[in-house]
Amino acid sequence: MLKIHHIRNTTMVLETEKDVILIDPMLGNQGIMPSFTLFRHKARRNPTVPLPESSKLILEKVTHCLITHQHPDHLDSKGVEFLIKKNIPITCSIKDKKALKKRGLNVIQALKYWEKQKFLGGTVRGIPAIHGYGFVAKTMGNVIGFYVELPNHKSIYLSSDTIYTASVTRVLKNYKPDISILACGAAQFDVFKPLIMNIDDILKFVKNSSGIVIANHMESINHCPLTRKKLREILINNNLVHNVLIPEDGELMTIE
């Protein structure tokens, strides 16, 4: 049995019988970061919502951490502080290894794109991610997704912040993940094109998925306009809602 705890934004915890894997810890208090947009979307300090009280117990159990990239809505100062204090072993992109170690983190494993390594008795593979449509992707730095296979558990594709690419199709069609965790907030700054999948590409992702899709990166950062309610309506209108989970902050999903 796999327990997936949705904390907030892309911060989640994968809990097996033996390991508790934290993903992209943004653990700071509500409003500690500036607004990411000023006029395209309503200016609000980030995160726009508090850390759920229910998350504290599961965070105390964390044994490992996956970091997709270093943007503060995925790894904030409180997240770094938590990882250092607990000396949590970290898996990340080879391109982020040096910088994360310099910040004091216990990086024990770093992956190139498509590289497969042993991971907690199973395997993890680095998956290419492109953080934005067009020019803005060149400014967004290093990003990596992960494809995780653990013994006696369903396979998991963590897309990270990415647009829809040939690499995404390759994972969905060739690996056929049982669970895909997809950033669905349609994030966009005041200028440039969207930073992650737009609605059309979210629908394409769901259509091409053979397993469950879990939507995250929603309703916690002010440059993400797509709400849970609106996404659910869009999925219903396209007859695609049956294989998609849209968890609330603090929600626990149990998957057999």
N, C-alpha and C positions, 0 to 999 in steps of 0.2 A: 504494500500500500504506500502511495506517495501522497504526502500532505504538502500543499502549496499555499503558503501564507502570503497574501498580497498586503504589503505594508502601506506604500504610498508611491505614486509616480511609477518608476521602474524598480523600486526597492521591493524585493520579494525574498522569500526563504523557501528553499526546497528541503523538505524533511523526510528522510528515510528512517528505517529502523536503526541505522547506525551513524548516519551523517546528517548534519544540518548546514546547508549551503546558502550563504547570504549572497544576494545579487545586488550590485550597484547601490551601496548604502548612502542614501541622503537622509541623515538622521537629525538634522538641526531643527530648531524651533520654527514655528510659523513666522514668516516675515523677516527672517534674518538676512536674506539676499535682496538685492534691488530688483525692480521690475525688468523683465526681459524685453518688453515692448512699451512704447509710450503712446502710440496713436493707432496702430493697426488693431490692437486688442486693448481692452481696458487696462490702464496702468495699475498694477498691484504689486506689492512686495511679495517675494517668494521665500519658501513655499507658501501657497495661498491657503493651505489647510494644515492643521497640526498633525503630529505623529500620533497614530492611534494608541491609546493606553494599552490595548490588548497586545501590542507588538513587543512590549518590554520582556515578557516571559520567554518568547521564542528567541529574541535576540540574545538572551543570556545563554542559550544552548548552542550558539553558532560554533561550528568546527572548521569551516572553510569559507572562502569568499571568491566569487567570480567578478572581475571588474571589466566592463566592456570598453570604457573610456573615461577620461578625466574631467569631463564637464561637471560643474558643480551641482547640476540637478541629477547627477548619477553618483558622484562622490564628493560630498561636501566636507567642510572642516570637522564637523562632528563625526562623520563617517570615518575619516582618517584617524581621529582621536580614538574612536572605538576600536578600530582594527589594530592600532598600536598598543593600546592598553591590554587587549586580550591576546596580542601576538598571534592573530589569525593568519594561517597560511593562505596565500593569494595566488590565483591563476589569472593571467592577463595576456595582452598582446605583447609580442616581442618588442614592438615599437614603444611601449609604455614602461617596460621593465626598469630601465635606468632611472626614469623620472620618479616612478613610484618608490623605488628603493631609496632614492635621495630624500623622499618625504618621510622615510622611516618605516615603510611597510615591509612585511615579511613575504616578499615575492619568492615563491618556491618553484614556479612553473610559468613559462612564457611560450606563447604559440605564434607561429607564422600562419598566414592564410592557408587553409586546407590541410595544415599539419595535424596529425593525429597522435595523441600521447596517452599514456596510462593515467587514470584519474579515479581515485577512491575505489579501486577494485574493478573499475570499468574503463571507459575511454572518454576523452574530450577532444573535439576537433575545432580548430579555429575557422570561422566562416567570414568571408569578406563582407564588409558593410560600407555603404557610401552615404554619408550624412548630409543629404540635401540634393535637390535638383539643380543641375547647371553649376554656375560659378561658385555659389555659396559653399558647395562641398569642399572646395579647395581651401577654404578658410577654417574648416571645422576640426582639423586635426585627425588623429588616429582613432579609428573605431573598429571593433571586432565583435562578431557574433560567436556563439558557441553551439555545437551540437554534442549533447551529452548522452552517453549510454551507460547506465549503471546496472549491475547485476540484479535480475528479477524485478526490474522496474521499466516503465514505459520510456521510450526515447524522448528527448526534449530538445527542441530547437529554440534557442534564445536569439531572436533576430537582431537585437540591439537597435540603435537609432540608424535606420537605413531607409532608402527608397527601394522600390521594386527593381531588381536587377536580374541578370542571367544567373548569378550565383544563388539568388533566392529560389528561382525556378529549379535549379540543380538540386538544392537541398530538398525541396518539397516533392519533386518528381522521383529523384533517385534514392534518397534516404527515407522518404515517407515517415517523417517524425510522428509519433503518437500524440505529442503535445507540442504546439508552437506558441511561444510567448511573443506577442507583436505590439510594438509601439504604435498606438492609434490616435494620439492627440492632435494630429495634423499641425504640428508646431511650425511657426513661421515668425521671423523677426519683422520689424517695421519695413525693411527693404529686403530684396532678393526673394527667390522662390521658396516653397516649403522645405523644411529640414528633414522631414520623415515622410512616410507614405501619405499621399492624398487619398481621398475617399475612393476614387476609382481603383487605385492600387491596393487599398485595403480589401476591397471586394474581390479583386483578382487573386490576392493572397488566399483569402478564405475559399474561393472556388477551387484553387489548386491544392488545397490542403486535404489530405486523406484522414487526418486525425482531428483532435480538439484544438481550437485556437483560443488563447486567453489574451484579452485586450488589456493593455496597461498604458502608462504614460498619459493619463487623463485626469483632468480636474484637480491638478495640484501645482501647476506652473502656469503663469499667466499668458504665455505665448502659445498655449495649446487650446484652440477654440472648440474642438470637437468633444462634446459631452457624452457621457454614457447613454443618456436618454436619446440623443440624436443618433448615435451609432446604432442603438437597438432598433430605432425606427427604420433606419436605412437598411439594416440587415433583414428586418421583417419584410419590407417592401421588395427586397430582392430574393426572398425565400432562402436566406442563408443563415438565419439566426440559430438553427437547431444545433450546430456544432461549435458555437461561439459562447464563451463565458466572459462576462464583463463584471469582474468583482468590484465590490466597494472597498474602500480603504479599511484595512483590518480584517478583511474576510478570509476565512479558511476554506480551501477547496480540497476535498479528499477524492483521489482518483485511484481506483482499483487497478 
